[in-house]
Amino acid sequence: MVMKTSDTDKPCSQLCVSEYLSARRKEVLSNYYTNVKEEEILNFRRIVTQERQRLQSKMRNFELESADIQEKLKENDRAAIEAIVK
């Protein structure tokens, strides 16, 4: 099979075509792997964002519960002091 790259070029040999196809195959695979890795990175970023939001929510809940517990302890202390005083 003889191919011309343009009207002014010399005909390419089978080796030339083979080299072109090999280079093109490498380029396509490289682009594919790059796209796959970019998708993986985006997916991990989504997961990290979701996990960060989940942890922040748990932290807020923990802080609210901690404040409630502190308030209940203060009330218990006041009640205990009043019981001792009476």
PDB file of N, CA, C and O in Angstrom:
ATOM      1  N   MET A   1       0.844  -1.177   0.000  1.00  0.00           N
ATOM      2  CA  MET A   1       0.000   0.000   0.000  1.00  0.00           C
ATOM      3  C   MET A   1       0.888   1.239   0.000  1.00  0.00           C
ATOM      4  O   MET A   1       1.787   1.353   0.833  1.00  0.00           O
ATOM      5  N   VAL A   2       0.656   2.129  -0.886  1.00  0.00           N
ATOM      6  CA  VAL A   2       1.437   3.352  -1.005  1.00  0.00           C
ATOM      7  C   VAL A   2       0.506   4.521  -0.758  1.00  0.00           C
ATOM      8  O   VAL A   2      -0.563   4.625  -1.359  1.00  0.00           O
ATOM      9  N   MET A   3       0.936   5.409   0.147  1.00  0.00           N
ATOM     10  CA  MET A   3       0.128   6.589   0.457  1.00  0.00           C
ATOM     11  C   MET A   3       0.934   7.833   0.180  1.00  0.00           C
ATOM     12  O   MET A   3       2.159   7.835   0.293  1.00  0.00           O
ATOM     13  N   LYS A   4       0.252   8.871  -0.177  1.00  0.00           N
ATOM     14  CA  LYS A   4       0.885  10.173  -0.314  1.00  0.00           C
ATOM     15  C   LYS A   4       0.352  11.054   0.799  1.00  0.00           C
ATOM     16  O   LYS A   4      -0.853  11.093   1.050  1.00  0.00           O
ATOM     17  N   THR A   5       1.257  11.762   1.467  1.00  0.00           N
ATOM     18  CA  THR A   5       0.808  12.674   2.513  1.00  0.00           C
ATOM     19  C   THR A   5       0.269  13.958   1.913  1.00  0.00           C
ATOM     20  O   THR A   5      -0.591  14.607   2.509  1.00  0.00           O
ATOM     21  N   SER A   6       0.753  14.327   0.759  1.00  0.00           N
ATOM     22  CA  SER A   6       0.198  15.444  -0.020  1.00  0.00           C
ATOM     23  C   SER A   6       0.682  15.270  -1.451  1.00  0.00           C
ATOM     24  O   SER A   6       1.479  14.374  -1.731  1.00  0.00           O
ATOM     25  N   ASP A   7       0.220  16.100  -2.339  1.00  0.00           N
ATOM     26  CA  ASP A   7       0.595  15.962  -3.750  1.00  0.00           C
ATOM     27  C   ASP A   7       2.084  16.206  -3.981  1.00  0.00           C
ATOM     28  O   ASP A   7       2.663  15.644  -4.910  1.00  0.00           O
ATOM     29  N   THR A   8       2.707  17.031  -3.152  1.00  0.00           N
ATOM     30  CA  THR A   8       4.117  17.358  -3.366  1.00  0.00           C
ATOM     31  C   THR A   8       5.052  16.407  -2.634  1.00  0.00           C
ATOM     32  O   THR A   8       6.247  16.372  -2.930  1.00  0.00           O
ATOM     33  N   ASP A   9       4.530  15.631  -1.677  1.00  0.00           N
ATOM     34  CA  ASP A   9       5.375  14.706  -0.915  1.00  0.00           C
ATOM     35  C   ASP A   9       5.629  13.428  -1.704  1.00  0.00           C
ATOM     36  O   ASP A   9       4.896  13.071  -2.626  1.00  0.00           O
ATOM     37  N   LYS A  10       6.693  12.766  -1.301  1.00  0.00           N
ATOM     38  CA  LYS A  10       6.985  11.463  -1.883  1.00  0.00           C
ATOM     39  C   LYS A  10       6.030  10.437  -1.269  1.00  0.00           C
ATOM     40  O   LYS A  10       5.536  10.646  -0.160  1.00  0.00           O
ATOM     41  N   PRO A  11       5.768   9.350  -1.961  1.00  0.00           N
ATOM     42  CA  PRO A  11       4.894   8.321  -1.394  1.00  0.00           C
ATOM     43  C   PRO A  11       5.504   7.733  -0.125  1.00  0.00           C
ATOM     44  O   PRO A  11       6.711   7.508  -0.045  1.00  0.00           O
ATOM     45  N   CYS A  12       4.652   7.491   0.855  1.00  0.00           N
ATOM     46  CA  CYS A  12       5.111   6.884   2.111  1.00  0.00           C
ATOM     47  C   CYS A  12       5.180   5.379   1.935  1.00  0.00           C
ATOM     48  O   CYS A  12       4.349   4.789   1.245  1.00  0.00           O
ATOM     49  N   SER A  13       6.149   4.772   2.545  1.00  0.00           N
ATOM     50  CA  SER A  13       6.257   3.317   2.511  1.00  0.00           C
ATOM     51  C   SER A  13       5.357   2.727   3.598  1.00  0.00           C
ATOM     52  O   SER A  13       4.756   3.457   4.386  1.00  0.00           O
ATOM     53  N   GLN A  14       5.276   1.428   3.627  1.00  0.00           N
ATOM     54  CA  GLN A  14       4.469   0.739   4.642  1.00  0.00           C
ATOM     55  C   GLN A  14       5.018   1.046   6.033  1.00  0.00           C
ATOM     56  O   GLN A  14       4.256   1.155   6.994  1.00  0.00           O
ATOM     57  N   LEU A  15       6.335   1.186   6.140  1.00  0.00           N
ATOM     58  CA  LEU A  15       6.962   1.511   7.417  1.00  0.00           C
ATOM     59  C   LEU A  15       6.504   2.877   7.906  1.00  0.00           C
ATOM     60  O   LEU A  15       6.241   3.064   9.094  1.00  0.00           O
ATOM     61  N   CYS A  16       6.410   3.822   6.989  1.00  0.00           N
ATOM     62  CA  CYS A  16       5.956   5.167   7.337  1.00  0.00           C
ATOM     63  C   CYS A  16       4.537   5.116   7.898  1.00  0.00           C
ATOM     64  O   CYS A  16       4.242   5.768   8.900  1.00  0.00           O
ATOM     65  N   VAL A  17       3.673   4.359   7.267  1.00  0.00           N
ATOM     66  CA  VAL A  17       2.285   4.218   7.720  1.00  0.00           C
ATOM     67  C   VAL A  17       2.255   3.538   9.083  1.00  0.00           C
ATOM     68  O   VAL A  17       1.519   3.949   9.980  1.00  0.00           O
ATOM     69  N   SER A  18       3.057   2.503   9.225  1.00  0.00           N
ATOM     70  CA  SER A  18       3.122   1.776  10.489  1.00  0.00           C
ATOM     71  C   SER A  18       3.599   2.687  11.623  1.00  0.00           C
ATOM     72  O   SER A  18       3.050   2.662  12.724  1.00  0.00           O
ATOM     73  N   GLU A  19       4.613   3.477  11.343  1.00  0.00           N
ATOM     74  CA  GLU A  19       5.118   4.413  12.354  1.00  0.00           C
ATOM     75  C   GLU A  19       4.061   5.451  12.716  1.00  0.00           C
ATOM     76  O   GLU A  19       3.883   5.798  13.884  1.00  0.00           O
ATOM     77  N   TYR A  20       3.372   5.933  11.699  1.00  0.00           N
ATOM     78  CA  TYR A  20       2.311   6.914  11.942  1.00  0.00           C
ATOM     79  C   TYR A  20       1.210   6.312  12.817  1.00  0.00           C
ATOM     80  O   TYR A  20       0.762   6.929  13.783  1.00  0.00           O
ATOM     81  N   LEU A  21       0.784   5.097  12.462  1.00  0.00           N
ATOM     82  CA  LEU A  21      -0.277   4.446  13.234  1.00  0.00           C
ATOM     83  C   LEU A  21       0.167   4.177  14.666  1.00  0.00           C
ATOM     84  O   LEU A  21      -0.609   4.346  15.607  1.00  0.00           O
ATOM     85  N   SER A  22       1.407   3.761  14.824  1.00  0.00           N
ATOM     86  CA  SER A  22       1.936   3.511  16.162  1.00  0.00           C
ATOM     87  C   SER A  22       1.961   4.799  16.989  1.00  0.00           C
ATOM     88  O   SER A  22       1.556   4.806  18.151  1.00  0.00           O
ATOM     89  N   ALA A  23       2.431   5.866  16.389  1.00  0.00           N
ATOM     90  CA  ALA A  23       2.475   7.155  17.090  1.00  0.00           C
ATOM     91  C   ALA A  23       1.069   7.638  17.416  1.00  0.00           C
ATOM     92  O   ALA A  23       0.814   8.149  18.506  1.00  0.00           O
ATOM     93  N   ARG A  24       0.167   7.472  16.467  1.00  0.00           N
ATOM     94  CA  ARG A  24      -1.229   7.904  16.677  1.00  0.00           C
ATOM     95  C   ARG A  24      -1.890   7.083  17.782  1.00  0.00           C
ATOM     96  O   ARG A  24      -2.633   7.622  18.603  1.00  0.00           O
ATOM     97  N   ARG A  25      -1.616   5.772  17.800  1.00  0.00           N
ATOM     98  CA  ARG A  25      -2.154   4.886  18.832  1.00  0.00           C
ATOM     99  C   ARG A  25      -1.656   5.325  20.210  1.00  0.00           C
ATOM    100  O   ARG A  25      -2.430   5.385  21.166  1.00  0.00           O
ATOM    101  N   LYS A  26      -0.369   5.628  20.303  1.00  0.00           N
ATOM    102  CA  LYS A  26       0.196   6.095  21.572  1.00  0.00           C
ATOM    103  C   LYS A  26      -0.456   7.401  22.012  1.00  0.00           C
ATOM    104  O   LYS A  26      -0.753   7.589  23.192  1.00  0.00           O
ATOM    105  N   GLU A  27      -0.675   8.292  21.062  1.00  0.00           N
ATOM    106  CA  GLU A  27      -1.305   9.581  21.371  1.00  0.00           C
ATOM    107  C   GLU A  27      -2.733   9.382  21.882  1.00  0.00           C
ATOM    108  O   GLU A  27      -3.140   9.996  22.869  1.00  0.00           O
ATOM    109  N   VAL A  28      -3.481   8.524  21.204  1.00  0.00           N
ATOM    110  CA  VAL A  28      -4.872   8.267  21.609  1.00  0.00           C
ATOM    111  C   VAL A  28      -4.909   7.632  22.996  1.00  0.00           C
ATOM    112  O   VAL A  28      -5.705   8.033  23.845  1.00  0.00           O
ATOM    113  N   LEU A  29      -4.050   6.643  23.226  1.00  0.00           N
ATOM    114  CA  LEU A  29      -4.009   5.998  24.540  1.00  0.00           C
ATOM    115  C   LEU A  29      -3.587   6.977  25.627  1.00  0.00           C
ATOM    116  O   LEU A  29      -4.134   6.963  26.730  1.00  0.00           O
ATOM    117  N   SER A  30      -2.627   7.813  25.316  1.00  0.00           N
ATOM    118  CA  SER A  30      -2.184   8.818  26.281  1.00  0.00           C
ATOM    119  C   SER A  30      -3.322   9.769  26.634  1.00  0.00           C
ATOM    120  O   SER A  30      -3.538  10.077  27.806  1.00  0.00           O
ATOM    121  N   ASN A  31      -4.047  10.230  25.626  1.00  0.00           N
ATOM    122  CA  ASN A  31      -5.199  11.108  25.873  1.00  0.00           C
ATOM    123  C   ASN A  31      -6.270  10.394  26.683  1.00  0.00           C
ATOM    124  O   ASN A  31      -6.868  10.978  27.587  1.00  0.00           O
ATOM    125  N   TYR A  32      -6.508   9.134  26.359  1.00  0.00           N
ATOM    126  CA  TYR A  32      -7.511   8.352  27.087  1.00  0.00           C
ATOM    127  C   TYR A  32      -7.124   8.227  28.560  1.00  0.00           C
ATOM    128  O   TYR A  32      -7.938   8.492  29.443  1.00  0.00           O
ATOM    129  N   TYR A  33      -5.878   7.822  28.822  1.00  0.00           N
ATOM    130  CA  TYR A  33      -5.428   7.659  30.202  1.00  0.00           C
ATOM    131  C   TYR A  33      -5.454   8.985  30.952  1.00  0.00           C
ATOM    132  O   TYR A  33      -5.787   9.024  32.137  1.00  0.00           O
ATOM    133  N   THR A  34      -5.106  10.062  30.272  1.00  0.00           N
ATOM    134  CA  THR A  34      -5.163  11.384  30.900  1.00  0.00           C
ATOM    135  C   THR A  34      -6.595  11.726  31.281  1.00  0.00           C
ATOM    136  O   THR A  34      -6.841  12.221  32.381  1.00  0.00           O
ATOM    137  N   ASN A  35      -7.538  11.470  30.390  1.00  0.00           N
ATOM    138  CA  ASN A  35      -8.945  11.737  30.687  1.00  0.00           C
ATOM    139  C   ASN A  35      -9.450  10.875  31.837  1.00  0.00           C
ATOM    140  O   ASN A  35     -10.195  11.349  32.695  1.00  0.00           O
ATOM    141  N   VAL A  36      -9.042   9.605  31.852  1.00  0.00           N
ATOM    142  CA  VAL A  36      -9.451   8.707  32.938  1.00  0.00           C
ATOM    143  C   VAL A  36      -8.915   9.230  34.269  1.00  0.00           C
ATOM    144  O   VAL A  36      -9.645   9.273  35.259  1.00  0.00           O
ATOM    145  N   LYS A  37      -7.659   9.622  34.295  1.00  0.00           N
ATOM    146  CA  LYS A  37      -7.060  10.130  35.534  1.00  0.00           C
ATOM    147  C   LYS A  37      -7.725  11.427  35.974  1.00  0.00           C
ATOM    148  O   LYS A  37      -7.941  11.632  37.169  1.00  0.00           O
ATOM    149  N   GLU A  38      -8.051  12.303  35.032  1.00  0.00           N
ATOM    150  CA  GLU A  38      -8.741  13.548  35.380  1.00  0.00           C
ATOM    151  C   GLU A  38     -10.106  13.253  35.993  1.00  0.00           C
ATOM    152  O   GLU A  38     -10.508  13.907  36.956  1.00  0.00           O
ATOM    153  N   GLU A  39     -10.817  12.278  35.444  1.00  0.00           N
ATOM    154  CA  GLU A  39     -12.116  11.886  36.000  1.00  0.00           C
ATOM    155  C   GLU A  39     -11.957  11.314  37.407  1.00  0.00           C
ATOM    156  O   GLU A  39     -12.764  11.597  38.293  1.00  0.00           O
ATOM    157  N   GLU A  40     -10.916  10.512  37.608  1.00  0.00           N
ATOM    158  CA  GLU A  40     -10.662   9.959  38.939  1.00  0.00           C
ATOM    159  C   GLU A  40     -10.375  11.074  39.936  1.00  0.00           C
ATOM    160  O   GLU A  40     -10.872  11.050  41.062  1.00  0.00           O
ATOM    161  N   ILE A  41      -9.579  12.041  39.526  1.00  0.00           N
ATOM    162  CA  ILE A  41      -9.257  13.168  40.403  1.00  0.00           C
ATOM    163  C   ILE A  41     -10.519  13.941  40.747  1.00  0.00           C
ATOM    164  O   ILE A  41     -10.732  14.290  41.908  1.00  0.00           O
ATOM    165  N   LEU A  42     -11.363  14.215  39.752  1.00  0.00           N
ATOM    166  CA  LEU A  42     -12.618  14.926  40.011  1.00  0.00           C
ATOM    167  C   LEU A  42     -13.511  14.134  40.952  1.00  0.00           C
ATOM    168  O   LEU A  42     -14.148  14.705  41.837  1.00  0.00           O
ATOM    169  N   ASN A  43     -13.557  12.829  40.765  1.00  0.00           N
ATOM    170  CA  ASN A  43     -14.369  11.986  41.635  1.00  0.00           C
ATOM    171  C   ASN A  43     -13.843  12.025  43.069  1.00  0.00           C
ATOM    172  O   ASN A  43     -14.627  12.139  44.012  1.00  0.00           O
ATOM    173  N   PHE A  44     -12.525  11.932  43.241  1.00  0.00           N
ATOM    174  CA  PHE A  44     -11.946  12.005  44.579  1.00  0.00           C
ATOM    175  C   PHE A  44     -12.197  13.369  45.215  1.00  0.00           C
ATOM    176  O   PHE A  44     -12.437  13.456  46.419  1.00  0.00           O
ATOM    177  N   ARG A  45     -12.142  14.426  44.421  1.00  0.00           N
ATOM    178  CA  ARG A  45     -12.430  15.760  44.955  1.00  0.00           C
ATOM    179  C   ARG A  45     -13.873  15.847  45.437  1.00  0.00           C
ATOM    180  O   ARG A  45     -14.148  16.439  46.480  1.00  0.00           O
ATOM    181  N   ARG A  46     -14.801  15.254  44.673  1.00  0.00           N
ATOM    182  CA  ARG A  46     -16.207  15.228  45.101  1.00  0.00           C
ATOM    183  C   ARG A  46     -16.348  14.471  46.417  1.00  0.00           C
ATOM    184  O   ARG A  46     -17.048  14.911  47.329  1.00  0.00           O
ATOM    185  N   ILE A  47     -15.678  13.334  46.502  1.00  0.00           N
ATOM    186  CA  ILE A  47     -15.738  12.523  47.718  1.00  0.00           C
ATOM    187  C   ILE A  47     -15.163  13.298  48.900  1.00  0.00           C
ATOM    188  O   ILE A  47     -15.749  13.303  49.982  1.00  0.00           O
ATOM    189  N   VAL A  48     -14.027  13.949  48.701  1.00  0.00           N
ATOM    190  CA  VAL A  48     -13.400  14.729  49.771  1.00  0.00           C
ATOM    191  C   VAL A  48     -14.316  15.868  50.207  1.00  0.00           C
ATOM    192  O   VAL A  48     -14.455  16.129  51.402  1.00  0.00           O
ATOM    193  N   THR A  49     -14.938  16.545  49.251  1.00  0.00           N
ATOM    194  CA  THR A  49     -15.853  17.645  49.578  1.00  0.00           C
ATOM    195  C   THR A  49     -17.036  17.134  50.389  1.00  0.00           C
ATOM    196  O   THR A  49     -17.419  17.748  51.384  1.00  0.00           O
ATOM    197  N   GLN A  50     -17.614  16.019  49.971  1.00  0.00           N
ATOM    198  CA  GLN A  50     -18.740  15.442  50.707  1.00  0.00           C
ATOM    199  C   GLN A  50     -18.323  15.032  52.114  1.00  0.00           C
ATOM    200  O   GLN A  50     -19.049  15.277  53.078  1.00  0.00           O
ATOM    201  N   GLU A  51     -17.163  14.413  52.229  1.00  0.00           N
ATOM    202  CA  GLU A  51     -16.678  13.972  53.539  1.00  0.00           C
ATOM    203  C   GLU A  51     -16.388  15.170  54.439  1.00  0.00           C
ATOM    204  O   GLU A  51     -16.693  15.140  55.631  1.00  0.00           O
ATOM    205  N   ARG A  52     -15.803  16.217  53.875  1.00  0.00           N
ATOM    206  CA  ARG A  52     -15.528  17.433  54.642  1.00  0.00           C
ATOM    207  C   ARG A  52     -16.834  18.039  55.162  1.00  0.00           C
ATOM    208  O   ARG A  52     -16.918  18.440  56.323  1.00  0.00           O
ATOM    209  N   GLN A  53     -17.849  18.103  54.300  1.00  0.00           N
ATOM    210  CA  GLN A  53     -19.146  18.644  54.716  1.00  0.00           C
ATOM    211  C   GLN A  53     -19.778  17.781  55.806  1.00  0.00           C
ATOM    212  O   GLN A  53     -20.362  18.300  56.757  1.00  0.00           O
ATOM    213  N   ARG A  54     -19.657  16.466  55.662  1.00  0.00           N
ATOM    214  CA  ARG A  54     -20.204  15.556  56.666  1.00  0.00           C
ATOM    215  C   ARG A  54     -19.506  15.754  58.010  1.00  0.00           C
ATOM    216  O   ARG A  54     -20.158  15.796  59.054  1.00  0.00           O
ATOM    217  N   LEU A  55     -18.195  15.872  57.980  1.00  0.00           N
ATOM    218  CA  LEU A  55     -17.436  16.070  59.215  1.00  0.00           C
ATOM    219  C   LEU A  55     -17.731  17.427  59.847  1.00  0.00           C
ATOM    220  O   LEU A  55     -17.823  17.532  61.070  1.00  0.00           O
ATOM    221  N   GLN A  56     -17.879  18.462  59.028  1.00  0.00           N
ATOM    222  CA  GLN A  56     -18.219  19.780  59.566  1.00  0.00           C
ATOM    223  C   GLN A  56     -19.589  19.756  60.228  1.00  0.00           C
ATOM    224  O   GLN A  56     -19.787  20.379  61.272  1.00  0.00           O
ATOM    225  N   SER A  57     -20.522  19.051  59.636  1.00  0.00           N
ATOM    226  CA  SER A  57     -21.857  18.917  60.220  1.00  0.00           C
ATOM    227  C   SER A  57     -21.782  18.180  61.551  1.00  0.00           C
ATOM    228  O   SER A  57     -22.407  18.593  62.528  1.00  0.00           O
ATOM    229  N   LYS A  58     -21.025  17.099  61.591  1.00  0.00           N
ATOM    230  CA  LYS A  58     -20.861  16.352  62.844  1.00  0.00           C
ATOM    231  C   LYS A  58     -20.192  17.217  63.905  1.00  0.00           C
ATOM    232  O   LYS A  58     -20.551  17.146  65.080  1.00  0.00           O
ATOM    233  N   MET A  59     -19.217  18.036  63.498  1.00  0.00           N
ATOM    234  CA  MET A  59     -18.531  18.911  64.441  1.00  0.00           C
ATOM    235  C   MET A  59     -19.500  19.944  65.012  1.00  0.00           C
ATOM    236  O   MET A  59     -19.486  20.203  66.215  1.00  0.00           O
ATOM    237  N   ARG A  60     -20.339  20.535  64.162  1.00  0.00           N
ATOM    238  CA  ARG A  60     -21.341  21.495  64.646  1.00  0.00           C
ATOM    239  C   ARG A  60     -22.289  20.822  65.636  1.00  0.00           C
ATOM    240  O   ARG A  60     -22.603  21.385  66.685  1.00  0.00           O
ATOM    241  N   ASN A  61     -22.744  19.614  65.297  1.00  0.00           N
ATOM    242  CA  ASN A  61     -23.631  18.880  66.203  1.00  0.00           C
ATOM    243  C   ASN A  61     -22.935  18.579  67.524  1.00  0.00           C
ATOM    244  O   ASN A  61     -23.537  18.694  68.592  1.00  0.00           O
ATOM    245  N   PHE A  62     -21.669  18.193  67.446  1.00  0.00           N
ATOM    246  CA  PHE A  62     -20.895  17.914  68.656  1.00  0.00           C
ATOM    247  C   PHE A  62     -20.784  19.164  69.521  1.00  0.00           C
ATOM    248  O   PHE A  62     -20.944  19.094  70.740  1.00  0.00           O
ATOM    249  N   GLU A  63     -20.511  20.306  68.897  1.00  0.00           N
ATOM    250  CA  GLU A  63     -20.391  21.557  69.650  1.00  0.00           C
ATOM    251  C   GLU A  63     -21.716  21.930  70.308  1.00  0.00           C
ATOM    252  O   GLU A  63     -21.730  22.391  71.449  1.00  0.00           O
ATOM    253  N   LEU A  64     -22.828  21.735  69.601  1.00  0.00           N
ATOM    254  CA  LEU A  64     -24.145  22.015  70.182  1.00  0.00           C
ATOM    255  C   LEU A  64     -24.435  21.076  71.349  1.00  0.00           C
ATOM    256  O   LEU A  64     -24.915  21.511  72.396  1.00  0.00           O
ATOM    257  N   GLU A  65     -24.147  19.801  71.169  1.00  0.00           N
ATOM    258  CA  GLU A  65     -24.352  18.836  72.248  1.00  0.00           C
ATOM    259  C   GLU A  65     -23.462  19.160  73.438  1.00  0.00           C
ATOM    260  O   GLU A  65     -23.888  19.041  74.587  1.00  0.00           O
ATOM    261  N   SER A  66     -22.245  19.562  73.171  1.00  0.00           N
ATOM    262  CA  SER A  66     -21.316  19.927  74.241  1.00  0.00           C
ATOM    263  C   SER A  66     -21.848  21.121  75.028  1.00  0.00           C
ATOM    264  O   SER A  66     -21.781  21.137  76.257  1.00  0.00           O
ATOM    265  N   ALA A  67     -22.371  22.112  74.326  1.00  0.00           N
ATOM    266  CA  ALA A  67     -22.943  23.285  74.998  1.00  0.00           C
ATOM    267  C   ALA A  67     -24.151  22.875  75.835  1.00  0.00           C
ATOM    268  O   ALA A  67     -24.318  23.364  76.952  1.00  0.00           O
ATOM    269  N   ASP A  68     -24.994  21.989  75.315  1.00  0.00           N
ATOM    270  CA  ASP A  68     -26.148  21.501  76.076  1.00  0.00           C
ATOM    271  C   ASP A  68     -25.705  20.758  77.332  1.00  0.00           C
ATOM    272  O   ASP A  68     -26.274  20.947  78.407  1.00  0.00           O
ATOM    273  N   ILE A  69     -24.698  19.924  77.192  1.00  0.00           N
ATOM    274  CA  ILE A  69     -24.195  19.169  78.343  1.00  0.00           C
ATOM    275  C   ILE A  69     -23.629  20.119  79.389  1.00  0.00           C
ATOM    276  O   ILE A  69     -23.872  19.946  80.584  1.00  0.00           O
ATOM    277  N   GLN A  70     -22.871  21.128  78.944  1.00  0.00           N
ATOM    278  CA  GLN A  70     -22.312  22.102  79.892  1.00  0.00           C
ATOM    279  C   GLN A  70     -23.429  22.823  80.641  1.00  0.00           C
ATOM    280  O   GLN A  70     -23.337  23.032  81.851  1.00  0.00           O
ATOM    281  N   GLU A  71     -24.470  23.197  79.928  1.00  0.00           N
ATOM    282  CA  GLU A  71     -25.603  23.884  80.560  1.00  0.00           C
ATOM    283  C   GLU A  71     -26.287  22.970  81.571  1.00  0.00           C
ATOM    284  O   GLU A  71     -26.635  23.420  82.663  1.00  0.00           O
ATOM    285  N   LYS A  72     -26.485  21.716  81.238  1.00  0.00           N
ATOM    286  CA  LYS A  72     -27.108  20.762  82.165  1.00  0.00           C
ATOM    287  C   LYS A  72     -26.239  20.540  83.391  1.00  0.00           C
ATOM    288  O   LYS A  72     -26.756  20.413  84.501  1.00  0.00           O
ATOM    289  N   LEU A  73     -24.926  20.492  83.206  1.00  0.00           N
ATOM    290  CA  LEU A  73     -24.023  20.337  84.351  1.00  0.00           C
ATOM    291  C   LEU A  73     -24.108  21.542  85.279  1.00  0.00           C
ATOM    292  O   LEU A  73     -24.106  21.387  86.500  1.00  0.00           O
ATOM    293  N   LYS A  74     -24.182  22.740  84.707  1.00  0.00           N
ATOM    294  CA  LYS A  74     -24.322  23.949  85.525  1.00  0.00           C
ATOM    295  C   LYS A  74     -25.629  23.909  86.308  1.00  0.00           C
ATOM    296  O   LYS A  74     -25.656  24.246  87.492  1.00  0.00           O
ATOM    297  N   GLU A  75     -26.723  23.495  85.645  1.00  0.00           N
ATOM    298  CA  GLU A  75     -28.014  23.392  86.323  1.00  0.00           C
ATOM    299  C   GLU A  75     -27.952  22.365  87.441  1.00  0.00           C
ATOM    300  O   GLU A  75     -28.488  22.599  88.524  1.00  0.00           O
ATOM    301  N   ASN A  76     -27.307  21.235  87.197  1.00  0.00           N
ATOM    302  CA  ASN A  76     -27.157  20.211  88.236  1.00  0.00           C
ATOM    303  C   ASN A  76     -26.331  20.732  89.400  1.00  0.00           C
ATOM    304  O   ASN A  76     -26.655  20.466  90.558  1.00  0.00           O
ATOM    305  N   ASP A  77     -25.265  21.474  89.106  1.00  0.00           N
ATOM    306  CA  ASP A  77     -24.442  22.058  90.167  1.00  0.00           C
ATOM    307  C   ASP A  77     -25.262  23.029  91.005  1.00  0.00           C
ATOM    308  O   ASP A  77     -25.187  23.000  92.233  1.00  0.00           O
ATOM    309  N   ARG A  78     -26.053  23.897  90.349  1.00  0.00           N
ATOM    310  CA  ARG A  78     -26.903  24.851  91.072  1.00  0.00           C
ATOM    311  C   ARG A  78     -27.913  24.111  91.945  1.00  0.00           C
ATOM    312  O   ARG A  78     -28.130  24.468  93.103  1.00  0.00           O
ATOM    313  N   ALA A  79     -28.523  23.081  91.374  1.00  0.00           N
ATOM    314  CA  ALA A  79     -29.511  22.312  92.137  1.00  0.00           C
ATOM    315  C   ALA A  79     -28.851  21.621  93.321  1.00  0.00           C
ATOM    316  O   ALA A  79     -29.435  21.565  94.403  1.00  0.00           O
ATOM    317  N   ALA A  80     -27.660  21.101  93.140  1.00  0.00           N
ATOM    318  CA  ALA A  80     -26.949  20.429  94.232  1.00  0.00           C
ATOM    319  C   ALA A  80     -26.581  21.425  95.319  1.00  0.00           C
ATOM    320  O   ALA A  80     -26.712  21.122  96.505  1.00  0.00           O
ATOM    321  N   ILE A  81     -26.120  22.612  94.929  1.00  0.00           N
ATOM    322  CA  ILE A  81     -25.760  23.640  95.912  1.00  0.00           C
ATOM    323  C   ILE A  81     -27.003  24.083  96.674  1.00  0.00           C
ATOM    324  O   ILE A  81     -26.948  24.245  97.893  1.00  0.00           O
ATOM    325  N   GLU A  82     -28.116  24.280  95.986  1.00  0.00           N
ATOM    326  CA  GLU A  82     -29.363  24.675  96.643  1.00  0.00           C
ATOM    327  C   GLU A  82     -29.824  23.597  97.616  1.00  0.00           C
ATOM    328  O   GLU A  82     -30.320  23.908  98.699  1.00  0.00           O
ATOM    329  N   ALA A  83     -29.663  22.335  97.236  1.00  0.00           N
ATOM    330  CA  ALA A  83     -30.068  21.237  98.111  1.00  0.00           C
ATOM    331  C   ALA A  83     -29.196  21.191  99.353  1.00  0.00           C
ATOM    332  O   ALA A  83     -29.687  20.885 100.439  1.00  0.00           O
ATOM    333  N   ILE A  84     -27.922  21.487  99.212  1.00  0.00           N
ATOM    334  CA  ILE A  84     -27.013  21.485 100.367  1.00  0.00           C
ATOM    335  C   ILE A  84     -27.331  22.654 101.283  1.00  0.00           C
ATOM    336  O   ILE A  84     -27.334  22.505 102.505  1.00  0.00           O
ATOM    337  N   VAL A  85     -27.599  23.815 100.701  1.00  0.00           N
ATOM    338  CA  VAL A  85     -27.871  25.025 101.480  1.00  0.00           C
ATOM    339  C   VAL A  85     -29.173  24.864 102.271  1.00  0.00           C
ATOM    340  O   VAL A  85     -29.254  25.356 103.396  1.00  0.00           O
ATOM    341  N   LYS A  86     -30.162  24.213 101.741  1.00  0.00           N
ATOM    342  CA  LYS A  86     -31.456  24.074 102.416  1.00  0.00           C
ATOM    343  C   LYS A  86     -31.424  23.120 103.521  1.00  0.00           C
ATOM    344  O   LYS A  86     -32.442  22.903 104.178  1.00  0.00           O
TER     345      LYS A  86
END
